[in-house]
Amino acid sequence: MEIELNNKIANLMEVEPSVLVNDKILDEIEAWDSVTMLGLVVVLSDYLGEPVNPGEVGQFETFGDIVLFISKKKYIG
């Protein structure tokens, strides 16, 4: 994941970027709530250049799920 995007997500979740490793469980992040999820929808939509379904973001359980989602959308289409 690009450093700038990782930093935006870390800022949104109010954690240091180093906390965001693939196996990090999102529910363990204090700021992970519905408002943060909607913020992530906006960040991902801006990054990908296409709308992101909030329902998909609501299914993320780990940071790795976010990384996988971005990889699939960006590189597979």
Biopython code that builds the backbone (N, CA, C, O; Angstrom):
import numpy as np
from Bio.PDB.StructureBuilder import StructureBuilder

atoms = [
    (1, "MET", "N", (0.846, -1.171, 0.000)),
    (1, "MET", "CA", (0.000, 0.000, 0.000)),
    (1, "MET", "C", (0.893, 1.236, 0.000)),
    (1, "MET", "O", (1.945, 1.258, 0.639)),
    (2, "GLU", "N", (0.463, 2.251, -0.716)),
    (2, "GLU", "CA", (1.233, 3.482, -0.788)),
    (2, "GLU", "C", (1.285, 4.156, 0.581)),
    (2, "GLU", "O", (0.316, 4.130, 1.340)),
    (3, "ILE", "N", (2.421, 4.751, 0.877)),
    (3, "ILE", "CA", (2.636, 5.379, 2.182)),
    (3, "ILE", "C", (1.610, 6.477, 2.445)),
    (3, "ILE", "O", (1.088, 6.583, 3.555)),
    (4, "GLU", "N", (1.321, 7.284, 1.445)),
    (4, "GLU", "CA", (0.365, 8.387, 1.627)),
    (4, "GLU", "C", (-1.018, 7.860, 2.008)),
    (4, "GLU", "O", (-1.668, 8.406, 2.899)),
    (5, "LEU", "N", (-1.463, 6.814, 1.345)),
    (5, "LEU", "CA", (-2.767, 6.228, 1.663)),
    (5, "LEU", "C", (-2.747, 5.604, 3.049)),
    (5, "LEU", "O", (-3.696, 5.765, 3.817)),
    (6, "ASN", "N", (-1.678, 4.896, 3.373)),
    (6, "ASN", "CA", (-1.542, 4.292, 4.697)),
    (6, "ASN", "C", (-1.603, 5.376, 5.777)),
    (6, "ASN", "O", (-2.247, 5.193, 6.810)),
    (7, "ASN", "N", (-0.939, 6.489, 5.536)),
    (7, "ASN", "CA", (-0.950, 7.592, 6.494)),
    (7, "ASN", "C", (-2.341, 8.205, 6.648)),
    (7, "ASN", "O", (-2.741, 8.564, 7.755)),
    (8, "LYS", "N", (-3.081, 8.325, 5.542)),
    (8, "LYS", "CA", (-4.446, 8.860, 5.610)),
    (8, "LYS", "C", (-5.346, 7.946, 6.437)),
    (8, "LYS", "O", (-6.140, 8.411, 7.255)),
    (9, "ILE", "N", (-5.214, 6.653, 6.215)),
    (9, "ILE", "CA", (-6.039, 5.696, 6.959)),
    (9, "ILE", "C", (-5.648, 5.710, 8.433)),
    (9, "ILE", "O", (-6.518, 5.670, 9.303)),
    (10, "ALA", "N", (-4.357, 5.766, 8.721)),
    (10, "ALA", "CA", (-3.900, 5.822, 10.113)),
    (10, "ALA", "C", (-4.424, 7.079, 10.798)),
    (10, "ALA", "O", (-4.874, 7.024, 11.942)),
    (11, "ASN", "N", (-4.367, 8.200, 10.108)),
    (11, "ASN", "CA", (-4.877, 9.454, 10.659)),
    (11, "ASN", "C", (-6.372, 9.343, 10.937)),
    (11, "ASN", "O", (-6.843, 9.774, 11.989)),
    (12, "LEU", "N", (-7.101, 8.778, 10.016)),
    (12, "LEU", "CA", (-8.541, 8.586, 10.174)),
    (12, "LEU", "C", (-8.847, 7.723, 11.398)),
    (12, "LEU", "O", (-9.797, 7.990, 12.134)),
    (13, "MET", "N", (-8.034, 6.689, 11.607)),
    (13, "MET", "CA", (-8.256, 5.756, 12.711)),
    (13, "MET", "C", (-7.561, 6.180, 14.008)),
    (13, "MET", "O", (-7.639, 5.498, 15.030)),
    (14, "GLU", "N", (-6.869, 7.343, 13.933)),
    (14, "GLU", "CA", (-6.197, 7.909, 15.104)),
    (14, "GLU", "C", (-5.166, 6.960, 15.708)),
    (14, "GLU", "O", (-5.082, 6.796, 16.925)),
    (15, "VAL", "N", (-4.374, 6.334, 14.815)),
    (15, "VAL", "CA", (-3.286, 5.451, 15.238)),
    (15, "VAL", "C", (-2.031, 5.799, 14.450)),
    (15, "VAL", "O", (-2.095, 6.477, 13.424)),
    (16, "GLU", "N", (-0.898, 5.330, 14.937)),
    (16, "GLU", "CA", (0.353, 5.471, 14.197)),
    (16, "GLU", "C", (0.309, 4.522, 12.993)),
    (16, "GLU", "O", (-0.235, 3.423, 13.103)),
    (17, "PRO", "N", (0.863, 4.923, 11.860)),
    (17, "PRO", "CA", (0.864, 4.046, 10.684)),
    (17, "PRO", "C", (1.449, 2.662, 10.948)),
    (17, "PRO", "O", (1.030, 1.685, 10.326)),
    (18, "SER", "N", (2.402, 2.569, 11.854)),
    (18, "SER", "CA", (3.035, 1.286, 12.140)),
    (18, "SER", "C", (2.072, 0.289, 12.789)),
    (18, "SER", "O", (2.335, -0.914, 12.785)),
    (19, "VAL", "N", (0.975, 0.772, 13.338)),
    (19, "VAL", "CA", (-0.038, -0.098, 13.951)),
    (19, "VAL", "C", (-0.798, -0.880, 12.886)),
    (19, "VAL", "O", (-1.297, -1.976, 13.143)),
    (20, "LEU", "N", (-0.878, -0.305, 11.692)),
    (20, "LEU", "CA", (-1.690, -0.897, 10.632)),
    (20, "LEU", "C", (-0.927, -1.992, 9.895)),
    (20, "LEU", "O", (-0.350, -1.769, 8.830)),
    (21, "VAL", "N", (-0.940, -3.160, 10.484)),
    (21, "VAL", "CA", (-0.370, -4.358, 9.869)),
    (21, "VAL", "C", (-1.535, -5.243, 9.433)),
    (21, "VAL", "O", (-2.648, -5.109, 9.941)),
    (22, "ASN", "N", (-1.275, -6.137, 8.499)),
    (22, "ASN", "CA", (-2.365, -6.921, 7.900)),
    (22, "ASN", "C", (-3.243, -7.663, 8.892)),
    (22, "ASN", "O", (-4.446, -7.795, 8.666)),
    (23, "ASP", "N", (-2.671, -8.149, 9.979)),
    (23, "ASP", "CA", (-3.487, -8.924, 10.913)),
    (23, "ASP", "C", (-4.092, -8.082, 12.041)),
    (23, "ASP", "O", (-4.654, -8.627, 12.991)),
    (24, "LYS", "N", (-3.977, -6.753, 11.934)),
    (24, "LYS", "CA", (-4.566, -5.866, 12.942)),
    (24, "LYS", "C", (-6.090, -5.934, 12.849)),
    (24, "LYS", "O", (-6.672, -5.646, 11.803)),
    (25, "ILE", "N", (-6.720, -6.316, 13.945)),
    (25, "ILE", "CA", (-8.179, -6.418, 14.003)),
    (25, "ILE", "C", (-8.749, -5.020, 14.196)),
    (25, "ILE", "O", (-8.406, -4.325, 15.153)),
    (26, "LEU", "N", (-9.621, -4.615, 13.278)),
    (26, "LEU", "CA", (-10.137, -3.252, 13.293)),
    (26, "LEU", "C", (-10.926, -2.945, 14.561)),
    (26, "LEU", "O", (-10.862, -1.823, 15.064)),
    (27, "ASP", "N", (-11.664, -3.910, 15.083)),
    (27, "ASP", "CA", (-12.434, -3.680, 16.309)),
    (27, "ASP", "C", (-11.544, -3.391, 17.513)),
    (27, "ASP", "O", (-12.028, -2.898, 18.532)),
    (28, "GLU", "N", (-10.259, -3.689, 17.412)),
    (28, "GLU", "CA", (-9.318, -3.394, 18.488)),
    (28, "GLU", "C", (-8.836, -1.945, 18.451)),
    (28, "GLU", "O", (-8.181, -1.478, 19.383)),
    (29, "ILE", "N", (-9.162, -1.247, 17.379)),
    (29, "ILE", "CA", (-8.793, 0.162, 17.241)),
    (29, "ILE", "C", (-9.915, 0.994, 17.856)),
    (29, "ILE", "O", (-11.066, 0.913, 17.426)),
    (30, "GLU", "N", (-9.575, 1.781, 18.849)),
    (30, "GLU", "CA", (-10.576, 2.527, 19.608)),
    (30, "GLU", "C", (-11.457, 3.405, 18.714)),
    (30, "GLU", "O", (-12.657, 3.520, 18.960)),
    (31, "ALA", "N", (-10.889, 4.013, 17.699)),
    (31, "ALA", "CA", (-11.637, 4.930, 16.840)),
    (31, "ALA", "C", (-12.454, 4.225, 15.755)),
    (31, "ALA", "O", (-13.153, 4.890, 14.991)),
    (32, "TRP", "N", (-12.380, 2.888, 15.672)),
    (32, "TRP", "CA", (-13.106, 2.167, 14.622)),
    (32, "TRP", "C", (-14.582, 2.107, 14.994)),
    (32, "TRP", "O", (-14.998, 1.317, 15.842)),
    (33, "ASP", "N", (-15.362, 2.960, 14.338)),
    (33, "ASP", "CA", (-16.802, 3.006, 14.555)),
    (33, "ASP", "C", (-17.467, 3.369, 13.237)),
    (33, "ASP", "O", (-16.801, 3.431, 12.203)),
    (34, "SER", "N", (-18.760, 3.605, 13.261)),
    (34, "SER", "CA", (-19.489, 3.866, 12.018)),
    (34, "SER", "C", (-19.028, 5.159, 11.339)),
    (34, "SER", "O", (-19.025, 5.239, 10.110)),
    (35, "VAL", "N", (-18.649, 6.146, 12.101)),
    (35, "VAL", "CA", (-18.158, 7.401, 11.517)),
    (35, "VAL", "C", (-16.822, 7.163, 10.819)),
    (35, "VAL", "O", (-16.595, 7.671, 9.721)),
    (36, "THR", "N", (-15.944, 6.399, 11.447)),
    (36, "THR", "CA", (-14.652, 6.081, 10.839)),
    (36, "THR", "C", (-14.846, 5.233, 9.589)),
    (36, "THR", "O", (-14.134, 5.412, 8.600)),
    (37, "MET", "N", (-15.804, 4.311, 9.626)),
    (37, "MET", "CA", (-16.096, 3.491, 8.447)),
    (37, "MET", "C", (-16.512, 4.378, 7.274)),
    (37, "MET", "O", (-16.060, 4.177, 6.147)),
    (38, "LEU", "N", (-17.378, 5.360, 7.545)),
    (38, "LEU", "CA", (-17.799, 6.266, 6.468)),
    (38, "LEU", "C", (-16.630, 7.107, 5.970)),
    (38, "LEU", "O", (-16.520, 7.387, 4.776)),
    (39, "GLY", "N", (-15.762, 7.507, 6.887)),
    (39, "GLY", "CA", (-14.561, 8.223, 6.470)),
    (39, "GLY", "C", (-13.676, 7.362, 5.587)),
    (39, "GLY", "O", (-13.079, 7.851, 4.628)),
    (40, "LEU", "N", (-13.594, 6.080, 5.914)),
    (40, "LEU", "CA", (-12.803, 5.160, 5.094)),
    (40, "LEU", "C", (-13.426, 4.990, 3.712)),
    (40, "LEU", "O", (-12.708, 4.859, 2.721)),
    (41, "VAL", "N", (-14.738, 4.991, 3.641)),
    (41, "VAL", "CA", (-15.425, 4.940, 2.338)),
    (41, "VAL", "C", (-14.971, 6.115, 1.476)),
    (41, "VAL", "O", (-14.681, 5.944, 0.292)),
    (42, "VAL", "N", (-14.911, 7.297, 2.065)),
    (42, "VAL", "CA", (-14.502, 8.496, 1.330)),
    (42, "VAL", "C", (-13.036, 8.397, 0.904)),
    (42, "VAL", "O", (-12.703, 8.672, -0.249)),
    (43, "VAL", "N", (-12.168, 8.005, 1.827)),
    (43, "VAL", "CA", (-10.736, 7.885, 1.514)),
    (43, "VAL", "C", (-10.511, 6.873, 0.393)),
    (43, "VAL", "O", (-9.766, 7.142, -0.549)),
    (44, "LEU", "N", (-11.151, 5.715, 0.493)),
    (44, "LEU", "CA", (-10.976, 4.682, -0.535)),
    (44, "LEU", "C", (-11.579, 5.107, -1.863)),
    (44, "LEU", "O", (-10.999, 4.844, -2.916)),
    (45, "SER", "N", (-12.735, 5.759, -1.830)),
    (45, "SER", "CA", (-13.363, 6.243, -3.069)),
    (45, "SER", "C", (-12.462, 7.248, -3.773)),
    (45, "SER", "O", (-12.288, 7.188, -4.990)),
    (46, "ASP", "N", (-11.889, 8.174, -3.005)),
    (46, "ASP", "CA", (-10.972, 9.164, -3.586)),
    (46, "ASP", "C", (-9.743, 8.478, -4.176)),
    (46, "ASP", "O", (-9.310, 8.812, -5.279)),
    (47, "TYR", "N", (-9.189, 7.528, -3.447)),
    (47, "TYR", "CA", (-7.986, 6.836, -3.905)),
    (47, "TYR", "C", (-8.250, 6.014, -5.159)),
    (47, "TYR", "O", (-7.456, 6.033, -6.099)),
    (48, "LEU", "N", (-9.356, 5.298, -5.172)),
    (48, "LEU", "CA", (-9.668, 4.414, -6.298)),
    (48, "LEU", "C", (-10.299, 5.140, -7.476)),
    (48, "LEU", "O", (-10.305, 4.625, -8.594)),
    (49, "GLY", "N", (-10.830, 6.336, -7.232)),
    (49, "GLY", "CA", (-11.474, 7.097, -8.305)),
    (49, "GLY", "C", (-12.825, 6.534, -8.695)),
    (49, "GLY", "O", (-13.296, 6.752, -9.812)),
    (50, "GLU", "N", (-13.448, 5.815, -7.781)),
    (50, "GLU", "CA", (-14.772, 5.253, -8.025)),
    (50, "GLU", "C", (-15.485, 5.089, -6.684)),
    (50, "GLU", "O", (-14.836, 4.963, -5.645)),
    (51, "PRO", "N", (-16.803, 5.090, -6.706)),
    (51, "PRO", "CA", (-17.534, 4.935, -5.445)),
    (51, "PRO", "C", (-17.260, 3.580, -4.794)),
    (51, "PRO", "O", (-17.129, 2.561, -5.473)),
    (52, "VAL", "N", (-17.178, 3.593, -3.475)),
    (52, "VAL", "CA", (-16.993, 2.370, -2.695)),
    (52, "VAL", "C", (-18.265, 2.153, -1.890)),
    (52, "VAL", "O", (-18.778, 3.076, -1.257)),
    (53, "ASN", "N", (-18.762, 0.944, -1.919)),
    (53, "ASN", "CA", (-19.984, 0.590, -1.213)),
    (53, "ASN", "C", (-19.717, 0.529, 0.294)),
    (53, "ASN", "O", (-18.857, -0.235, 0.733)),
    (54, "PRO", "N", (-20.443, 1.323, 1.091)),
    (54, "PRO", "CA", (-20.255, 1.265, 2.546)),
    (54, "PRO", "C", (-20.481, -0.136, 3.120)),
    (54, "PRO", "O", (-19.874, -0.495, 4.128)),
    (55, "GLY", "N", (-21.336, -0.916, 2.496)),
    (55, "GLY", "CA", (-21.569, -2.278, 2.959)),
    (55, "GLY", "C", (-20.327, -3.138, 2.862)),
    (55, "GLY", "O", (-20.099, -4.009, 3.701)),
    (56, "GLU", "N", (-19.519, -2.892, 1.830)),
    (56, "GLU", "CA", (-18.259, -3.642, 1.694)),
    (56, "GLU", "C", (-17.295, -3.267, 2.816)),
    (56, "GLU", "O", (-16.651, -4.134, 3.405)),
    (57, "VAL", "N", (-17.202, -1.984, 3.104)),
    (57, "VAL", "CA", (-16.310, -1.517, 4.171)),
    (57, "VAL", "C", (-16.767, -2.077, 5.519)),
    (57, "VAL", "O", (-15.938, -2.405, 6.368)),
    (58, "GLY", "N", (-18.056, -2.185, 5.713)),
    (58, "GLY", "CA", (-18.590, -2.739, 6.950)),
    (58, "GLY", "C", (-18.233, -4.199, 7.167)),
    (58, "GLY", "O", (-18.336, -4.706, 8.284)),
    (59, "GLN", "N", (-17.817, -4.874, 6.114)),
    (59, "GLN", "CA", (-17.433, -6.282, 6.214)),
    (59, "GLN", "C", (-15.966, -6.471, 6.585)),
    (59, "GLN", "O", (-15.550, -7.584, 6.907)),
    (60, "PHE", "N", (-15.176, -5.396, 6.544)),
    (60, "PHE", "CA", (-13.757, -5.508, 6.875)),
    (60, "PHE", "C", (-13.595, -5.880, 8.342)),
    (60, "PHE", "O", (-14.226, -5.286, 9.217)),
    (61, "GLU", "N", (-12.751, -6.861, 8.602)),
    (61, "GLU", "CA", (-12.455, -7.259, 9.976)),
    (61, "GLU", "C", (-11.023, -6.926, 10.370)),
    (61, "GLU", "O", (-10.743, -6.653, 11.537)),
    (62, "THR", "N", (-10.118, -6.949, 9.397)),
    (62, "THR", "CA", (-8.710, -6.657, 9.669)),
    (62, "THR", "C", (-8.209, -5.601, 8.685)),
    (62, "THR", "O", (-8.851, -5.312, 7.675)),
    (63, "PHE", "N", (-7.047, -5.037, 9.007)),
    (63, "PHE", "CA", (-6.439, -4.096, 8.074)),
    (63, "PHE", "C", (-6.090, -4.810, 6.769)),
    (63, "PHE", "O", (-6.141, -4.211, 5.694)),
    (64, "GLY", "N", (-5.740, -6.078, 6.866)),
    (64, "GLY", "CA", (-5.449, -6.867, 5.667)),
    (64, "GLY", "C", (-6.641, -6.943, 4.722)),
    (64, "GLY", "O", (-6.465, -7.018, 3.506)),
    (65, "ASP", "N", (-7.858, -6.924, 5.274)),
    (65, "ASP", "CA", (-9.056, -6.904, 4.431)),
    (65, "ASP", "C", (-9.104, -5.631, 3.594)),
    (65, "ASP", "O", (-9.523, -5.656, 2.437)),
    (66, "ILE", "N", (-8.675, -4.527, 4.182)),
    (66, "ILE", "CA", (-8.632, -3.251, 3.453)),
    (66, "ILE", "C", (-7.603, -3.337, 2.334)),
    (66, "ILE", "O", (-7.868, -2.933, 1.202)),
    (67, "VAL", "N", (-6.433, -3.865, 2.659)),
    (67, "VAL", "CA", (-5.357, -3.998, 1.666)),
    (67, "VAL", "C", (-5.803, -4.887, 0.510)),
    (67, "VAL", "O", (-5.582, -4.555, -0.655)),
    (68, "LEU", "N", (-6.427, -6.007, 0.829)),
    (68, "LEU", "CA", (-6.909, -6.930, -0.200)),
    (68, "LEU", "C", (-7.972, -6.272, -1.073)),
    (68, "LEU", "O", (-7.959, -6.429, -2.293)),
    (69, "PHE", "N", (-8.883, -5.544, -0.458)),
    (69, "PHE", "CA", (-9.929, -4.840, -1.187)),
    (69, "PHE", "C", (-9.313, -3.858, -2.187)),
    (69, "PHE", "O", (-9.707, -3.814, -3.352)),
    (70, "ILE", "N", (-8.345, -3.075, -1.715)),
    (70, "ILE", "CA", (-7.688, -2.102, -2.596)),
    (70, "ILE", "C", (-6.979, -2.815, -3.741)),
    (70, "ILE", "O", (-7.071, -2.393, -4.893)),
    (71, "SER", "N", (-6.275, -3.888, -3.424)),
    (71, "SER", "CA", (-5.560, -4.637, -4.461)),
    (71, "SER", "C", (-6.506, -5.161, -5.526)),
    (71, "SER", "O", (-6.223, -5.057, -6.720)),
    (72, "LYS", "N", (-7.618, -5.719, -5.102)),
    (72, "LYS", "CA", (-8.588, -6.253, -6.062)),
    (72, "LYS", "C", (-9.180, -5.158, -6.920)),
    (72, "LYS", "O", (-9.304, -5.314, -8.134)),
    (73, "LYS", "N", (-9.544, -4.054, -6.301)),
    (73, "LYS", "CA", (-10.170, -2.946, -7.049)),
    (73, "LYS", "C", (-9.173, -2.254, -7.971)),
    (73, "LYS", "O", (-9.494, -1.926, -9.113)),
    (74, "LYS", "N", (-7.981, -2.038, -7.475)),
    (74, "LYS", "CA", (-7.004, -1.254, -8.241)),
    (74, "LYS", "C", (-6.330, -2.057, -9.339)),
    (74, "LYS", "O", (-6.077, -1.545, -10.430)),
    (75, "TYR", "N", (-6.038, -3.322, -9.046)),
    (75, "TYR", "CA", (-5.221, -4.086, -9.984)),
    (75, "TYR", "C", (-6.002, -5.100, -10.812)),
    (75, "TYR", "O", (-5.552, -5.518, -11.878)),
    (76, "ILE", "N", (-7.156, -5.485, -10.324)),
    (76, "ILE", "CA", (-7.973, -6.423, -11.082)),
    (76, "ILE", "C", (-9.114, -5.697, -11.792)),
    (76, "ILE", "O", (-9.583, -6.111, -12.852)),
    (77, "GLY", "N", (-9.535, -4.617, -11.178)),
    (77, "GLY", "CA", (-10.575, -3.796, -11.795)),
    (77, "GLY", "C", (-11.845, -4.137, -11.211)),
    (77, "GLY", "O", (-12.870, -3.565, -11.583)),
]
sb = StructureBuilder()
sb.init_structure("model")
sb.init_model(0)
sb.init_chain("A")
sb.init_seg("    ")
for serial, (resi, resn, name, xyz) in enumerate(atoms, 1):
    if name == "N":
        sb.init_residue(resn, " ", resi, " ")
    sb.init_atom(name, np.array(xyz, "f"), 0.0, 1.0, " ", f" {name:<3s}", serial, name[0])
structure = sb.get_structure()
